[in-house]
Amino acid sequence: MFRNQKQLDAVEKDIALLEQSGTRYQRMSVEECIKQEPGLMAVSHKLTGGLYLPDDETGDCYLFCQQMTELAKAHGVEFMFDTQVQDVKREGTRITRVVTDKGELEADVYVVAMGSYSTKFMAGLG
């Protein structure tokens, strides 16, 4: 969905990626968007158009994450939810351990899963 002309004008970059990947798409006017999804009628005055991807699918993100968690646990992954990272110790560019509010942790592999905060957090680590 595009809410202003600037977004609509900037869609060319997205379309180039879609075409490069062979993804089917259709540019849509506001009227076509409403025909595709009648629930948009109430906000039609806020729209300038849309991009429809007929092969795109969605799923239950919560269920997916729950099932992935269980699968990872079955393969030996240990999750520590609600744990605050206080410091990251390293030697050169290699992380050697992580200091948390629940103690120090050492692992073969570390995963940073902080969403949009990941880049900022990792920037200080080189």
SULURCOR-V788527 format. One record per helix or strand of 3 or more residues. SS is the DSSP state (A for helix, B for strand). FROM is the first residue (numbers start at 1). LEN is the number of residues. If there is no record, write none. Layout:
{{SS FROM LEN} {SS FROM LEN}}
This chain:
{{A 5 5} {A 11 11} {B 26 3} {A 30 7} {A 38 9} {B 49 4} {A 61 14} {B 85 7} {B 94 7} {B 103 3} {A 115 9}}
